[in-house]
Amino acid sequence: MTKSNAEPLYVIAICGVGMGSSLILRMTTEEALEDLGVEAKVVATDVSSARGEKPDVIIGQKMHTEDFEGKAPVVVGITNFTDKEAIKEKLRGPFKEQGWIE
C-alpha cells in the first residue's frame, strides 16, 4: 500500500555524516518495506541535510532521530542497521496508525 494520493512514501535513512551507515540502513529499510508491501523511495543522507526535507518517514539511530520528532508522520529510532526483522517491527505499528498498511 502507499499513501492515499498513490505516491510512494518518501523515507529518509539518516546517520551523522551520511556516508556508509546510512547507505546500509537504506538498503535494509528498502528490504523491510518490500516485505511490508509498502512502495517507497528511500534516500540515505546526513542529519544536517535531512533537516531541509519533508519526508513521510525518518529512520536512523535514536540519538539522531530524537531531534526529528514531529518533523515527519513517522520517526523511528533503531539500534541495528542490518536487522531487517527489527526494522519491520519498528515500522509496522506506526504504518498501521497512518493507514499505510493493514
MINU-711463 format. One record per atom (N, C-alpha, C): x negated, y negated, z; atom name; residue in three letters. Coordinates in pm, 1 decimal. Layout:
N
+----------+----------+----------+-------+---------+
:        u :        v :        w : atomo : residuo :
+----------+----------+----------+-------+---------+
:        X :        Y :        Z :    CA :     ala :
...
+----------+----------+----------+-------+---------+
***
This chain:
102
+----------+----------+----------+-------+---------+
:        u :        v :        w : atomo : residuo :
+----------+----------+----------+-------+---------+
:    -83.9 :    118.7 :      0.0 :     N :     met :
:      0.0 :      0.0 :      0.0 :    CA :     met :
:    -87.9 :   -124.4 :      0.0 :     C :     met :
:    -31.1 :   -231.9 :    -43.9 :     N :     thr :
:   -101.8 :   -359.0 :    -43.4 :    CA :     thr :
:    -12.9 :   -464.6 :     20.5 :     C :     thr :
:    -58.8 :   -587.0 :     18.5 :     N :     lys :
:     21.1 :   -697.2 :     69.9 :    CA :     lys :
:    149.3 :   -708.1 :    -10.3 :     C :     lys :
:    247.0 :   -776.4 :     47.1 :     N :     ser :
:    377.8 :   -786.9 :    -18.9 :    CA :     ser :
:    370.3 :   -856.0 :   -154.6 :     C :     ser :
:    270.9 :   -940.7 :   -177.3 :     N :     asn :
:    260.5 :  -1007.9 :   -306.2 :    CA :     asn :
:    182.9 :   -923.9 :   -407.8 :     C :     asn :
:    160.5 :   -796.0 :   -376.6 :     N :     ala :
:     98.1 :   -698.9 :   -465.7 :    CA :     ala :
:    -49.1 :   -726.5 :   -497.2 :     C :     ala :
:   -111.1 :   -813.9 :   -425.5 :     N :     glu :
:   -255.0 :   -835.5 :   -441.8 :    CA :     glu :
:   -329.5 :   -744.9 :   -344.6 :     C :     glu :
:   -448.5 :   -700.8 :   -381.6 :     N :     pro :
:   -528.3 :   -621.5 :   -287.3 :    CA :     pro :
:   -563.3 :   -706.1 :   -164.1 :     C :     pro :
:   -582.9 :   -638.9 :    -53.0 :     N :     leu :
:   -629.1 :   -709.2 :     66.6 :    CA :     leu :
:   -769.5 :   -762.1 :     42.0 :     C :     leu :
:   -799.4 :   -875.3 :    102.4 :     N :     tyr :
:   -934.0 :   -932.2 :     95.7 :    CA :     tyr :
:   -999.4 :   -905.0 :    229.6 :     C :     tyr :
:  -1102.1 :   -820.9 :    228.8 :     N :     val :
:  -1169.0 :   -776.0 :    350.8 :    CA :     val :
:  -1312.7 :   -824.1 :    349.3 :     C :     val :
:  -1356.0 :   -881.7 :    461.7 :     N :     ile :
:  -1495.2 :   -925.2 :    475.2 :    CA :     ile :
:  -1563.5 :   -837.1 :    578.8 :     C :     ile :
:  -1673.3 :   -773.4 :    539.0 :     N :     ala :
:  -1759.3 :   -696.7 :    628.9 :    CA :     ala :
:  -1875.5 :   -788.4 :    665.8 :     C :     ala :
:  -1886.8 :   -821.2 :    794.5 :     N :     ile :
:  -1988.5 :   -918.1 :    834.8 :    CA :     ile :
:  -2097.4 :   -857.3 :    922.1 :     C :     ile :
:  -2214.2 :   -919.2 :    911.2 :     N :     cys :
:  -2324.1 :   -893.4 :   1003.6 :    CA :     cys :
:  -2397.2 :  -1025.4 :   1023.2 :     C :     cys :
:  -2493.7 :  -1025.8 :   1109.0 :     N :     gly :
:  -2562.7 :  -1150.0 :   1142.2 :    CA :     gly :
:  -2628.9 :  -1219.2 :   1025.7 :     C :     gly :
:  -2693.2 :  -1143.1 :    937.9 :     N :     val :
:  -2768.6 :  -1202.3 :    828.3 :    CA :     val :
:  -2705.9 :  -1172.7 :    691.9 :     C :     val :
:  -2617.8 :  -1075.2 :    683.0 :     N :     gly :
:  -2552.0 :  -1043.8 :    556.1 :    CA :     gly :
:  -2636.3 :   -960.9 :    462.1 :     C :     gly :
:  -2726.6 :   -885.0 :    516.7 :     N :     met :
:  -2814.1 :   -802.9 :    432.4 :    CA :     met :
:  -2772.8 :   -656.1 :    443.5 :     C :     met :
:  -2857.2 :   -572.5 :    495.2 :     N :     gly :
:  -2836.5 :   -428.3 :    494.3 :    CA :     gly :
:  -2716.3 :   -376.8 :    569.8 :     C :     gly :
:  -2698.0 :   -418.7 :    693.6 :     N :     ser :
:  -2590.1 :   -358.8 :    772.5 :    CA :     ser :
:  -2452.4 :   -394.7 :    719.0 :     C :     ser :
:  -2433.2 :   -513.9 :    666.6 :     N :     ser :
:  -2300.7 :   -547.8 :    612.1 :    CA :     ser :
:  -2273.1 :   -468.7 :    484.2 :     C :     ser :
:  -2376.8 :   -435.5 :    409.2 :     N :     leu :
:  -2357.7 :   -352.9 :    289.1 :    CA :     leu :
:  -2316.9 :   -211.4 :    326.5 :     C :     leu :
:  -2379.9 :   -157.1 :    428.9 :     N :     ile :
:  -2343.0 :    -24.0 :    478.1 :    CA :     ile :
:  -2198.9 :    -26.9 :    528.4 :     C :     ile :
:  -2164.9 :   -129.6 :    605.7 :     N :     leu :
:  -2029.4 :   -142.6 :    658.0 :    CA :     leu :
:  -1928.3 :   -157.7 :    543.9 :     C :     leu :
:  -1962.4 :   -232.8 :    441.9 :     N :     arg :
:  -1872.8 :   -249.0 :    327.0 :    CA :     arg :
:  -1841.8 :   -114.1 :    263.7 :     C :     arg :
:  -1944.1 :    -32.5 :    241.6 :     N :     met :
:  -1923.8 :     97.9 :    178.0 :    CA :     met :
:  -1839.3 :    189.6 :    265.1 :     C :     met :
:  -1866.3 :    192.4 :    393.9 :     N :     thr :
:  -1789.5 :    277.5 :    484.8 :    CA :     thr :
:  -1645.2 :    228.8 :    494.2 :     C :     thr :
:  -1626.0 :     97.1 :    497.4 :     N :     thr :
:  -1491.3 :     40.4 :    503.9 :    CA :     thr :
:  -1413.4 :     71.2 :    377.3 :     C :     thr :
:  -1478.2 :     63.2 :    262.1 :     N :     glu :
:  -1411.7 :     98.6 :    136.0 :    CA :     glu :
:  -1360.9 :    242.4 :    139.9 :     C :     glu :
:  -1443.2 :    332.9 :    193.2 :     N :     glu :
:  -1402.8 :    473.2 :    203.1 :    CA :     glu :
:  -1285.3 :    488.9 :    299.4 :     C :     glu :
:  -1290.8 :    419.6 :    412.8 :     N :     ala :
:  -1182.9 :    427.6 :    511.3 :    CA :     ala :
:  -1052.4 :    373.2 :    453.8 :     C :     ala :
:  -1059.4 :    261.8 :    382.8 :     N :     leu :
:   -939.4 :    202.9 :    322.7 :    CA :     leu :
:   -880.3 :    294.4 :    216.0 :     C :     leu :
:   -967.1 :    358.0 :    139.8 :     N :     glu :
:   -920.1 :    452.6 :     38.5 :    CA :     glu :
:   -844.3 :    567.0 :    104.6 :     C :     glu :
:   -899.6 :    619.0 :    214.6 :     N :     asp :
:   -832.3 :    726.3 :    288.5 :    CA :     asp :
:   -697.0 :    681.0 :    342.0 :     C :     asp :
:   -686.9 :    554.4 :    380.8 :     N :     leu :
:   -561.8 :    499.7 :    432.9 :    CA :     leu :
:   -463.7 :    462.5 :    321.2 :     C :     leu :
:   -509.4 :    468.5 :    197.6 :     N :     gly :
:   -424.1 :    434.4 :     84.3 :    CA :     gly :
:   -404.2 :    285.3 :     67.2 :     C :     gly :
:   -503.1 :    206.8 :    109.9 :     N :     val :
:   -494.2 :     61.0 :    103.5 :    CA :     val :
:   -584.7 :      9.0 :     -7.7 :     C :     val :
:   -526.9 :    -67.3 :    -99.1 :     N :     glu :
:   -604.4 :   -130.3 :   -205.1 :    CA :     glu :
:   -666.0 :   -258.5 :   -149.7 :     C :     glu :
:   -797.6 :   -272.2 :   -165.3 :     N :     ala :
:   -865.9 :   -388.3 :   -108.1 :    CA :     ala :
:   -992.3 :   -422.1 :   -185.4 :     C :     ala :
:  -1025.5 :   -548.8 :   -178.3 :     N :     lys :
:  -1155.5 :   -596.9 :   -225.7 :    CA :     lys :
:  -1237.4 :   -620.6 :    -99.6 :     C :     lys :
:  -1347.4 :   -548.8 :    -86.1 :     N :     val :
:  -1431.4 :   -559.9 :     33.3 :    CA :     val :
:  -1561.4 :   -628.1 :     -4.8 :     C :     val :
:  -1596.2 :   -732.4 :     68.7 :     N :     val :
:  -1715.3 :   -811.6 :     42.3 :    CA :     val :
:  -1804.5 :   -808.9 :    166.1 :     C :     val :
:  -1933.9 :   -790.7 :    145.7 :     N :     ala :
:  -2032.4 :   -796.1 :    254.1 :    CA :     ala :
:  -2090.4 :   -936.3 :    260.2 :     C :     ala :
:  -2097.2 :   -991.4 :    380.8 :     N :     thr :
:  -2150.2 :  -1126.6 :    395.5 :    CA :     thr :
:  -2203.8 :  -1148.7 :    535.8 :     C :     thr :
:  -2267.4 :  -1264.2 :    554.2 :     N :     asp :
:  -2318.0 :  -1300.9 :    686.4 :    CA :     asp :
:  -2213.0 :  -1383.9 :    760.0 :     C :     asp :
:  -2232.9 :  -1400.2 :    889.1 :     N :     val :
:  -2138.0 :  -1471.4 :    974.2 :    CA :     val :
:  -2115.9 :  -1614.6 :    926.3 :     C :     val :
:  -2220.3 :  -1686.6 :    893.2 :     N :     ser :
:  -2206.4 :  -1826.8 :    850.9 :    CA :     ser :
:  -2123.5 :  -1840.1 :    724.6 :     C :     ser :
:  -2149.5 :  -1756.9 :    625.5 :     N :     ser :
:  -2074.1 :  -1762.1 :    500.0 :    CA :     ser :
:  -1928.4 :  -1723.4 :    521.5 :     C :     ser :
:  -1902.7 :  -1630.8 :    611.8 :     N :     ala :
:  -1766.9 :  -1583.6 :    637.5 :    CA :     ala :
:  -1677.9 :  -1694.0 :    694.0 :     C :     ala :
:  -1736.7 :  -1790.5 :    762.2 :     N :     arg :
:  -1657.3 :  -1897.2 :    824.1 :    CA :     arg :
:  -1576.8 :  -1977.7 :    722.3 :     C :     arg :
:  -1622.2 :  -1988.1 :    600.0 :     N :     gly :
:  -1552.9 :  -2064.4 :    497.4 :    CA :     gly :
:  -1452.0 :  -1983.5 :    416.9 :     C :     gly :
:  -1436.1 :  -1856.3 :    448.9 :     N :     glu :
:  -1346.6 :  -1767.9 :    374.5 :    CA :     glu :
:  -1209.2 :  -1758.7 :    441.3 :     C :     glu :
:  -1111.5 :  -1711.3 :    365.9 :     N :     lys :
:   -976.1 :  -1689.3 :    418.2 :    CA :     lys :
:   -934.7 :  -1544.3 :    389.4 :     C :     lys :
:   -996.8 :  -1449.8 :    460.3 :     N :     pro :
:   -968.1 :  -1308.7 :    433.7 :    CA :     pro :
:   -843.0 :  -1259.9 :    506.2 :     C :     pro :
:   -797.4 :  -1142.1 :    465.5 :     N :     asp :
:   -690.0 :  -1073.2 :    536.3 :    CA :     asp :
:   -746.1 :   -995.3 :    654.7 :     C :     asp :
:   -869.7 :   -946.3 :    637.8 :     N :     val :
:   -932.8 :   -861.2 :    739.3 :    CA :     val :
:  -1079.4 :   -901.7 :    753.7 :     C :     val :
:  -1123.9 :   -910.5 :    878.7 :     N :     ile :
:  -1265.9 :   -929.8 :    908.6 :    CA :     ile :
:  -1308.1 :   -811.8 :    994.3 :     C :     ile :
:  -1415.8 :   -744.7 :    952.9 :     N :     ile :
:  -1466.2 :   -630.0 :   1026.7 :    CA :     ile :
:  -1616.4 :   -647.0 :   1045.9 :     C :     ile :
:  -1664.2 :   -614.3 :   1164.4 :     N :     gly :
:  -1807.1 :   -625.4 :   1194.3 :    CA :     gly :
:  -1833.2 :   -590.2 :   1338.8 :     C :     gly :
:  -1957.6 :   -608.6 :   1381.5 :     N :     gln :
:  -1991.3 :   -584.3 :   1521.0 :    CA :     gln :
:  -1911.0 :   -679.2 :   1608.9 :     C :     gln :
:  -1866.6 :   -627.9 :   1723.1 :     N :     lys :
:  -1783.1 :   -706.7 :   1813.4 :    CA :     lys :
:  -1848.2 :   -839.7 :   1850.5 :     C :     lys :
:  -1979.7 :   -841.8 :   1866.1 :     N :     met :
:  -2047.9 :   -966.4 :   1903.0 :    CA :     met :
:  -2028.6 :  -1074.7 :   1796.6 :     C :     met :
:  -2002.5 :  -1034.2 :   1671.9 :     N :     his :
:  -1978.9 :  -1129.9 :   1564.5 :    CA :     his :
:  -1830.1 :  -1157.0 :   1543.0 :     C :     his :
:  -1747.0 :  -1056.2 :   1558.6 :     N :     thr :
:  -1604.6 :  -1073.2 :   1528.2 :    CA :     thr :
:  -1530.9 :  -1153.4 :   1634.4 :     C :     thr :
:  -1581.3 :  -1158.6 :   1756.8 :     N :     glu :
:  -1514.3 :  -1234.2 :   1862.8 :    CA :     glu :
:  -1492.4 :  -1379.7 :   1822.6 :     C :     glu :
:  -1584.7 :  -1437.4 :   1749.8 :     N :     asp :
:  -1573.1 :  -1576.4 :   1705.4 :    CA :     asp :
:  -1466.6 :  -1595.5 :   1598.3 :     C :     asp :
:  -1417.8 :  -1486.8 :   1539.4 :     N :     phe :
:  -1322.8 :  -1495.1 :   1428.6 :    CA :     phe :
:  -1178.9 :  -1463.3 :   1468.9 :     C :     phe :
:  -1154.6 :  -1435.8 :   1597.1 :     N :     glu :
:  -1018.4 :  -1405.3 :   1641.1 :    CA :     glu :
:   -924.9 :  -1518.3 :   1600.0 :     C :     glu :
:   -813.9 :  -1482.7 :   1535.2 :     N :     gly :
:   -716.9 :  -1580.4 :   1490.7 :    CA :     gly :
:   -746.9 :  -1642.4 :   1354.8 :     C :     gly :
:   -863.0 :  -1610.1 :   1295.9 :     N :     lys :
:   -900.2 :  -1666.0 :   1165.4 :    CA :     lys :
:   -855.7 :  -1578.0 :   1048.7 :     C :     lys :
:   -806.0 :  -1458.9 :   1081.4 :     N :     ala :
:   -754.1 :  -1365.4 :    981.6 :    CA :     ala :
:   -644.8 :  -1284.1 :   1050.1 :     C :     ala :
:   -549.7 :  -1230.7 :    973.6 :     N :     pro :
:   -444.7 :  -1148.6 :   1035.0 :    CA :     pro :
:   -499.0 :  -1028.8 :   1112.7 :     C :     pro :
:   -609.1 :   -970.6 :   1065.0 :     N :     val :
:   -670.0 :   -856.2 :   1132.7 :    CA :     val :
:   -819.6 :   -882.4 :   1148.8 :     C :     val :
:   -865.6 :   -876.7 :   1274.0 :     N :     val :
:  -1008.1 :   -890.0 :   1305.8 :    CA :     val :
:  -1045.5 :   -768.7 :   1390.0 :     C :     val :
:  -1142.4 :   -690.8 :   1341.7 :     N :     val :
:  -1177.7 :   -565.0 :   1406.4 :    CA :     val :
:  -1326.5 :   -561.3 :   1437.6 :     C :     val :
:  -1358.4 :   -537.1 :   1564.1 :     N :     gly :
:  -1496.7 :   -516.6 :   1606.3 :    CA :     gly :
:  -1526.1 :   -368.4 :   1614.4 :     C :     gly :
:  -1640.4 :   -328.9 :   1560.3 :     N :     ile :
:  -1678.8 :   -187.6 :   1560.7 :    CA :     ile :
:  -1820.0 :   -171.8 :   1616.9 :     C :     ile :
:  -1855.9 :    -47.3 :   1647.4 :     N :     thr :
:  -1989.5 :    -21.2 :   1700.1 :    CA :     thr :
:  -2076.5 :     59.6 :   1604.9 :     C :     thr :
:  -2013.7 :    141.8 :   1519.1 :     N :     asn :
:  -2090.2 :    229.0 :   1430.1 :    CA :     asn :
:  -2050.7 :    202.0 :   1285.1 :     C :     asn :
:  -2141.7 :    147.1 :   1206.7 :     N :     phe :
:  -2113.8 :    108.5 :   1068.4 :    CA :     phe :
:  -2097.6 :    227.2 :    974.2 :     C :     phe :
:  -2133.7 :    346.8 :   1017.5 :     N :     thr :
:  -2126.4 :    463.6 :    930.2 :    CA :     thr :
:  -2016.8 :    562.4 :    969.9 :     C :     thr :
:  -1941.0 :    533.5 :   1074.0 :     N :     asp :
:  -1837.5 :    625.3 :   1122.1 :    CA :     asp :
:  -1703.0 :    591.4 :   1057.2 :     C :     asp :
:  -1676.7 :    652.9 :    943.2 :     N :     lys :
:  -1554.8 :    625.0 :    867.6 :    CA :     lys :
:  -1429.3 :    654.1 :    948.4 :     C :     lys :
:  -1429.2 :    763.7 :   1022.9 :     N :     glu :
:  -1310.7 :    801.2 :   1100.2 :    CA :     glu :
:  -1280.5 :    697.5 :   1208.6 :     C :     glu :
:  -1382.1 :    647.4 :   1275.1 :     N :     ala :
:  -1362.1 :    545.1 :   1378.5 :    CA :     ala :
:  -1309.3 :    415.4 :   1316.5 :     C :     ala :
:  -1360.5 :    379.7 :   1200.9 :     N :     ile :
:  -1314.1 :    259.1 :   1132.2 :    CA :     ile :
:  -1167.9 :    276.1 :   1091.7 :     C :     ile :
:  -1131.5 :    391.4 :   1039.5 :     N :     lys :
:   -991.2 :    417.4 :   1003.5 :    CA :     lys :
:   -901.0 :    400.3 :   1124.9 :     C :     lys :
:   -941.6 :    454.9 :   1238.0 :     N :     glu :
:   -859.9 :    445.3 :   1358.4 :    CA :     glu :
:   -848.2 :    300.7 :   1407.8 :     C :     glu :
:   -955.4 :    223.8 :   1395.9 :     N :     lys :
:   -952.3 :     82.6 :   1436.5 :    CA :     lys :
:   -858.9 :      1.7 :   1345.9 :     C :     lys :
:   -851.5 :     37.5 :   1218.3 :     N :     leu :
:   -769.1 :    -36.2 :   1122.4 :    CA :     leu :
:   -623.2 :      9.0 :   1121.8 :     C :     leu :
:   -598.4 :    134.6 :   1151.9 :     N :     arg :
:   -464.6 :    192.5 :   1138.9 :    CA :     arg :
:   -358.1 :    113.0 :   1216.1 :     C :     arg :
:   -378.3 :     86.3 :   1341.9 :     N :     gly :
:   -278.8 :     15.1 :   1423.4 :    CA :     gly :
:   -250.7 :   -125.7 :   1372.5 :     C :     gly :
:   -353.9 :   -208.4 :   1356.3 :     N :     pro :
:   -329.8 :   -342.9 :   1304.1 :    CA :     pro :
:   -267.4 :   -343.9 :   1164.7 :     C :     pro :
:   -304.3 :   -248.6 :   1080.1 :     N :     phe :
:   -247.2 :   -242.3 :    945.5 :    CA :     phe :
:    -98.8 :   -206.0 :    952.1 :     C :     phe :
:    -61.9 :   -117.5 :   1044.7 :     N :     lys :
:     80.3 :    -83.7 :   1063.5 :    CA :     lys :
:    156.0 :   -207.4 :   1110.8 :     C :     lys :
:     97.7 :   -281.4 :   1205.3 :     N :     glu :
:    161.7 :   -402.7 :   1256.1 :    CA :     glu :
:    184.9 :   -504.4 :   1145.6 :     C :     glu :
:     92.5 :   -513.8 :   1051.6 :     N :     gln :
:    105.0 :   -607.6 :    940.3 :    CA :     gln :
:    198.0 :   -555.9 :    829.9 :     C :     gln :
:    235.6 :   -427.1 :    838.4 :     N :     gly :
:    319.7 :   -368.7 :    735.0 :    CA :     gly :
:    243.4 :   -326.2 :    610.7 :     C :     gly :
:    111.1 :   -314.9 :    622.5 :     N :     trp :
:     28.2 :   -278.5 :    508.2 :    CA :     trp :
:     23.8 :   -126.9 :    487.6 :     C :     trp :
:     51.5 :    -49.9 :    594.4 :     N :     ile :
:     63.6 :     95.0 :    584.8 :    CA :     ile :
:    181.9 :    136.6 :    671.0 :     C :     ile :
:    226.7 :    259.3 :    649.1 :     N :     glu :
:    339.4 :    311.7 :    728.5 :    CA :     glu :
:    290.0 :    392.4 :    844.8 :     C :     glu :
+----------+----------+----------+-------+---------+
***
